Amino acid sequence: MRTEGETVTVDELRADLDRVDAEIRALFERRRELSQAVQRTRIAGGGPRTDLTREMRVISPYADAYGRQGTAIAMALLEICRGTSSAV
């Protein structure tokens, strides 16, 4: 964490961004693993692979926070985490 008034270079800020991006990718991968586990469990119990009500609850906070772009982010997240039936 930087102190107030500390001079920071563009390269240092970009390095911070790179670290945040790496954290996001790690969280994204963890979310995908959990999503696929939910899908497998739901299918094993005779349910559908996807739950549209749940997906709307996932999309809503992104849309509230970031508007139309938030909806696009959430949709992309769900699509990637959903995978394909052969990948689950």
KAKA-V722017 format. One record per residue. N is the residue number from 1. RES is the residue in one small letter. SS is DSSP state (a for helix, b for strand, c for the rest). Layout:
[[N:RES:SS] [N:RES:SS]]
//
This chain:
[[1:m:c] [2:r:c] [3:t:c] [4:e:c] [5:g:c] [6:e:c] [7:t:c] [8:v:c] [9:t:c] [10:v:a] [11:d:a] [12:e:a] [13:l:a] [14:r:a] [15:a:a] [16:d:a] [17:l:a] [18:d:a] [19:r:a] [20:v:a] [21:d:a] [22:a:a] [23:e:a] [24:i:a] [25:r:a] [26:a:a] [27:l:a] [28:f:a] [29:e:a] [30:r:a] [31:r:a] [32:r:a] [33:e:a] [34:l:a] [35:s:a] [36:q:a] [37:a:a] [38:v:a] [39:q:a] [40:r:a] [41:t:a] [42:r:a] [43:i:a] [44:a:a] [45:g:c] [46:g:c] [47:g:c] [48:p:c] [49:r:c] [50:t:c] [51:d:c] [52:l:a] [53:t:a] [54:r:a] [55:e:a] [56:m:a] [57:r:a] [58:v:a] [59:i:a] [60:s:a] [61:p:a] [62:y:a] [63:a:a] [64:d:a] [65:a:a] [66:y:a] [67:g:a] [68:r:a] [69:q:a] [70:g:a] [71:t:a] [72:a:a] [73:i:a] [74:a:a] [75:m:a] [76:a:a] [77:l:a] [78:l:a] [79:e:a] [80:i:a] [81:c:a] [82:r:a] [83:g:c] [84:t:c] [85:s:c] [86:s:c] [87:a:c] [88:v:c]]
//
